[in-house]
C-alpha cells in the first residue's frame, strides 16, 4: 500500500562502469488504488537524483532525470564514470502528483565501481539503509482511500503501511462489555541483521471530528502593586526558658 514502492536496486548490489558509464535499473511498483491521491496514475513527473550519505546529511551531486513521466514503472539510469568516484550510493525519487501532492522515496544503497570522479569532494564511503520516505498532500488533494485502513495490517505488502486509529468516542456509553475492534498482530523478531527495513513508514487516518474551542473572556489578574524583601518575612527562631531547661533533663 504505497505510492512509489521501490523494488530495485536491491541493497548491497554492485555495478561496474563499462564504456565510460555505469547503468543501474530502477524499478518500483504501486499497490494503491485508483481513488488514492498518490495513485501512480496521477503522477505528473519523476525527478531522480543520485545521492550518497555525507555524515548525517543526504547529498545529491547529480540529477539523472528531471520531471519526466514513464510508460512503465522502471528507468535505467546511466552515470558517467567521470562524474562520481567509487563508493556507495542510492537514488532519490521525487514524484509530483495532481493536486499539488508530492512524495520522496529512496532506493536501497548500492555500490559503484570502475568510476573516476572527484574523490576529494565526494566521500561516498558508507553503505546505509534507505532514508525514510516523505509524503506531502496538497491543499486540494483528496483524502487517502479509506479502504486502505480496513485491510489487516499484517496482510499489507508495501513498504508504506496503513493503520487504523481510535476514533473520537461518542457522548454516551452503549456497551457493557469491551471487545477488540481490530485484530492483534503477531510479533516475530529478526534472528539476523537485516540490511533494510521491510516497512518504512505507517500512515494513520486523520481526525474524524473537528475540535471546538472558545476564547477565554475573563480578564487577567493584575500585576502586584507593591513588593517586599523576603528577609522581612523571616524571623529568627527563639527558645523559651522552659524549652531550654527541658533540653537538659
MOVEN-V43515 format. One line per field, one symbol per residue. burial: # if it has 24 or more other C-alpha atoms within 12 Angstrom, else .. A space follows every 50 residues. Layout:
burial->???
//
This chain:
burial->############.####...############...############### ###....#.######.......###.#####.################.. #################....###############......###..##. ..#....#######...............................#.### .##..............................................
//
